[in-house]
Amino acid sequence: MMEQGARGFALVGADAAPLLHGSVRTSPELEGWVRPWRFSAEQMRALGSCQAWHPGLYRQMARATAGVCLEFETDSSEVAIEVALDAEPVGTRDALKYVDERRGLEPRMHDGLSCEVDGRRLGVRVPADGDDYVAFTLDDPAAAPASGVMQLPGMGDTHHVRVWLPCLRGCTLRSVAGNGSFIRPVERRRNLLVLGDSIAQGFVCDDPALAWPTLLAERRGLDVINQGVGGQVFQPGTLFGLARAIDPAAIVVELGENYRYEPCRERLVSRDVRAYLAEVSRLWGDVPTWVLTPMWHNEDAYASHKMSCFAEVPQVIRAQAEQFGQMRVVEGAGLLDHDAALLADGYEHPGAQGCAQIARRLELAMDAGAEPREELSRRAADLLARAPRRTIPMAECLARGLGEVTHAEEGMVAVRAAGGVQMAWGHDAVLARDVASVLMPHEPVLCLEPSVADDLQLALGLGRREACHVATLKRKASVKVPSGRLIRPLGEGDLSAVRQRMSHPERQSDEQTLELLRQGRYLGGFDEDARLVAFVGEDPWGAMDALEVFPEHQRHGWAGALVAAKANQLLGEGRTPWCCVGEADAAALRVLRKLGFTVLPATEACWLLGE
């Protein structure tokens, strides 16, 4: 137990070791102190071997207790953790000195013990000079007794406590003391195993509770085993002894960034990536594994080595990870906005806000495809049933089986439609950016919510926005088609005539137009000599489109007749006719309004496109 000076208020105490979560093992030290380790003894030997790029650095970093916490329940209102911190590793100190100098600050400590009580974060603390403990007051000030009323020790609420140990240095522990009647351990959970470098270890988020592996594990109800090591790359042979100590439910591999700092050859990097991922697959072949390509870094702030093969590393990782059935590749460049303000050091390491963004987006990537499509579609339909009229394109696309829901929750619905178009609607700007960055990798995007258009455009890096009117026809009765018009479905034999007359052939490929012709989705207008003079069709995602009237037959009513016939075709199938019209296309708008279409203002929807 603690010395009297550190536990003057203590009524109950517990050994620290049984309260540990996220450690692979512990080793005893003198007088009852223990050291938590997040690596096996065999791993420590491998990290310090001649096969490591920087064995001395890795040995120092591996002693840090990143991801390790004390977790317990207590009725105490105050607790004290008996802890002794290691000196800051030399490699860590140099990196943090650069961060402080860049900000014009004096060197300071970027680490410590971080306490979370019943979901409330109390911040980071370190032992005072001469002390070997850190104390935390657990009771919520907002729920304190009335002024002048003293709450007796042990008579308050039961608190759920997590105390995260330092992520940039190691420490030893002995006990936890409190002023209540019990301190009991919380059952350990299955593990989220994170194999990474300094970005995973926690440089330089300034709070071990806010490193992205910790946040991600918390979101998924797992204990994190954080094996991030500053400066690490794909090093085969560094997983020995780990499998027997942990029970992973999921694995994240975040490596590759450090190849940019030194000369390296693609062939050798590819060999090491393949061997390392093969080890992961051999040890945990039935565990879902997400392999990240390198995250965004600020090349202007810290340039990559000229002899590095870093530019080829993302494709190397993709190619090797795709060989293993349980592995899924996540594009790291989409996990963090390309904004230097999210980098604590300005060039590579995310701060607390950046770590939170990575955790949210990585969870989206991990959940993608896990939920049954039927459930996603049902939830999207429920949300769209209460949505504004401008979302009819998305609802119709899904109803006709022309799209797949990629995300559906209150605040954001995203659909990947046939033909490569993506549709988005929602009011949660943060969620919209996250979903776009992870689940909407391609253009064009039809944005059906003006309040998130800026966020989607920024997240996707698309430089062009085209406002458009959404026009819909909500009725059951047919639209009157002028008499004396010969209008019939076109077939695949009309492909050449249709493609040659299209004003915007880039909107469809030859193959897409051919398939639509085979399905009878194009209608043609013919003169008295049975010659094709006009046509109207659809896009692969169901929008009425491709209205073309040949020049010598314009201003003869063909546009209105064909649109009416196309609308009737859709109405007869129980569908809602709809289309998107550019805000400057006055002629098309006149035709649609004359036929009874509701035309929404161009401020309600837009296309997001590349340059």
VENZICOR-V450366 format. One line per field, one symbol per residue. ss: DSSP state (@ for helix, = for strand, . for the rest). psi: psi as a letter, one per 40 degrees, with the letter a starting at -180 (. if undefined). A space follows every 10 residues. Layout:
ss = ???
psi = ???
This chain:
ss = ...@@@.... .====.@@@= =...====.@ @@.====... @@@@@@@... ....@@@@@@ @@......== ====...=== =====....@ @@@@@@@@@@ @@........ ..=====..= =====..... ..=====... @@@....... ........== ====...... ========.. ..===..... ======.@@@ @......@@@ .@@@@@@@@. ..======.. .......... ..@@@..=== ====..@@@@ @....@@@@@ @@@@@@@@@@ @@@.....== ==........ .........@ @@@@@@@@@@ @.....==== .@@@.....@ @@=......= .@@@@@@@@@ @@@@@@@... ..@@@@@@@@ @@@@@...@@ @@@@@@@@@. ..=======. .======@@@ .====...@@ @@@@@@@@@. ....===..@ @@@@@@@@@@ ...======= ===....... .....====. .@@@@@@@@@ @...@@@..@ @@@@@@@@.. ..====.... .=======.. ...======. @@@....@@@ @@@@@@@@@@ @@....==== ==...@@@@@ @@@@...==. ....=====. .
psi = iiiddefdeh eiiiiddeeh ieidiihiai feiihiieii dddddddeie eidgdddddd deeifhehih hiiieieiih hhihiiihid dddddddddd ddefiihihf iahhhhhfeh heahiiiihe ifihihhdih defiiihehh hiheeaihih hhhhiieeii iiidihiifa eihiihhiii ihhhhaaddd dehgeehdee idddddddde fihhhhfhhh eiahhieeeh eddeeighdi hhhgiddeee eihihddddd dddddddddd dddfeehhhh hhiiiiigdd dhiihdeifd dedddddddd deehdeihhh hddeehighd eehdeeddhi addddddddd ddddddehed hidddddddd dddddeiide edddddddde feihhdhhih dhhhhhiiee iiihhiehdd ddddddddeg eiiihhhfhd eeddddddde fhehhhiihh hihgidiihh hhiehhhiii adeedddddd ehdgeeeiid ddddddddef ehhihiaeef hheiiiaiid eehhafhhhi deeifeeddd dddddddddd ddefihhiih hieegddddd ddddeeihhi ieeeiihhii .
